[in-house]
């Protein structure tokens, strides 16, 4: 028999659900991992995704578009 080990994140909405999970842990069917889940995206993951030249062109375009938008609305 092969072992299946996967980690999932579960949001617990009430104490009954938590008690059920604790019972499953006592039966050694699951293991509850304690820790905080970060809601911040991993910025390092995207570092260098665009070449510098393309990123600069995109930044210039965004700045120019904002300026034009501001001129239209004033």
C-alpha positions in Angstrom: 0.0 0.0 0.0 1.4 3.4 -1.0 1.3 6.3 1.4 -0.6 9.4 0.4 0.7 12.5 2.1 -0.7 15.8 1.0 -0.8 19.2 2.7 -4.0 21.2 2.4 -5.2 24.4 4.0 -8.6 24.3 5.7 -10.6 27.2 7.2 -12.5 26.0 10.2 -15.9 27.7 10.6 -17.0 26.3 14.0 -15.7 24.4 17.0 -17.5 21.1 16.0 -15.4 20.9 12.9 -12.2 21.5 14.9 -13.2 18.7 17.3 -13.7 16.4 14.4 -10.2 17.2 13.1 -8.7 16.7 16.6 -10.4 13.3 16.7 -9.0 12.3 13.3 -5.5 13.4 14.6 -5.9 11.2 17.7 -6.7 8.3 15.4 -3.5 9.1 13.6 -5.4 9.7 10.3 -4.2 13.3 10.0 -1.7 15.6 11.5 -2.7 19.2 12.4 0.1 21.6 11.5 0.0 24.9 13.4 1.1 28.1 11.8 0.0 31.2 10.1 -1.0 31.4 6.4 0.3 34.5 4.7 -2.1 36.3 2.4 0.7 38.3 0.9 1.8 37.3 -2.6 5.4 36.1 -3.0 6.9 39.0 -4.8 10.3 37.4 -5.2 8.6 34.7 -7.4 8.0 37.4 -10.1 11.4 39.2 -9.8 13.0 39.5 -13.3 9.8 38.2 -15.0 10.0 41.2 -17.4 13.2 42.4 -19.0 14.3 45.8 -17.7 13.7 47.5 -21.0 10.2 46.2 -21.3 9.4 47.1 -17.7 10.7 50.7 -18.3 8.6 51.0 -21.5 5.5 49.8 -19.6 6.1 52.2 -16.7 6.5 55.1 -19.2 3.2 54.1 -20.9 1.4 53.9 -17.6 2.7 57.3 -16.5 1.7 58.9 -19.8 -1.7 57.3 -19.7 -2.3 58.6 -16.2 -1.2 62.1 -17.2 -3.6 62.1 -20.2 -6.4 60.8 -18.0 -5.8 63.5 -15.5 -5.8 66.2 -18.2 -9.2 65.0 -19.5 -10.8 65.1 -16.1 -9.6 68.6 -15.1 
